[in-house]
């Protein structure tokens, strides 16, 4: 299993609106691509940065699915986030493989 992890720090003033948008708009749009089979939202508890920091973890079965998402859908969906919350957040992405 592959985990596509997006870690995001959102400024305090935009935090609640951003979280609502993620839950109601962005995450459903990512899942509607049909390439991910689940997600998890985690809030980091011990962070030195200002604002709220979250880890959004999307799971898929293979790198083929992830690469299709990255090539066909990610640019549009990332642009939507920038359009909605420009200068209100920073994000970095990591790709993980579940080892059992």
SULDA-V701328 format. One record per residue. N is the residue number from 0. OMEGA is omega in degrees with one decimal (NA if undefined). D_CENTER is the distance of its C-alpha to the mean C-alpha in whole Angstrom. Layout:
BEGIN
N_OMEGA_D_CENTER / N_OMEGA_D_CENTER
END
This chain:
BEGIN
0_179.1_17 / 1_174.9_14 / 2_173.2_11 / 3_-174.8_8 / 4_175.6_6 / 5_177.8_4 / 6_-172.0_7 / 7_172.0_7 / 8_-176.2_11 / 9_-179.7_12 / 10_-174.1_16 / 11_-176.6_18 / 12_-177.2_19 / 13_-171.2_16 / 14_-175.1_14 / 15_178.1_16 / 16_179.0_15 / 17_-178.4_12 / 18_178.0_11 / 19_178.5_13 / 20_177.9_12 / 21_-175.4_8 / 22_-174.5_10 / 23_-174.0_13 / 24_-168.6_12 / 25_-178.5_8 / 26_175.0_7 / 27_177.7_11 / 28_176.9_11 / 29_-178.8_9 / 30_-179.2_11 / 31_174.2_14 / 32_-179.3_14 / 33_-175.9_16 / 34_178.7_14 / 35_-178.8_12 / 36_176.8_14 / 37_179.1_12 / 38_175.7_9 / 39_173.1_9 / 40_177.7_8 / 41_173.9_10 / 42_177.5_12 / 43_-175.5_14 / 44_-176.4_17 / 45_-176.0_19 / 46_178.9_18 / 47_-178.9_21 / 48_171.0_18 / 49_-179.1_19 / 50_179.8_17 / 51_179.8_14 / 52_-178.2_11 / 53_169.5_9 / 54_175.3_7 / 55_-175.1_4 / 56_177.6_7 / 57_-180.0_7 / 58_174.2_11 / 59_-173.3_14 / 60_-173.1_17 / 61_174.4_18 / 62_177.5_17 / 63_178.5_19 / 64_179.0_16 / 65_-179.0_13 / 66_175.7_15 / 67_176.2_16 / 68_-176.9_13 / 69_-176.8_12 / 70_-171.5_16 / 71_-170.6_16 / 72_-173.3_13 / 73_-177.7_10 / 74_-179.9_13 / 75_-177.1_13 / 76_176.8_10 / 77_177.4_9 / 78_177.8_13 / 79_178.4_12 / 80_178.7_10 / 81_178.8_13 / 82_-177.8_15 / 83_-169.9_14 / 84_-179.4_14 / 85_178.0_15 / 86_-179.8_17 / 87_-177.8_15 / 88_168.4_12 / 89_-177.1_11 / 90_167.2_8 / 91_-172.8_9 / 92_175.7_8 / 93_178.7_10 / 94_-175.6_12 / 95_173.5_14 / 96_178.5_17 / 97_179.0_18 / 98_-177.5_21 / 99_NA_24
END
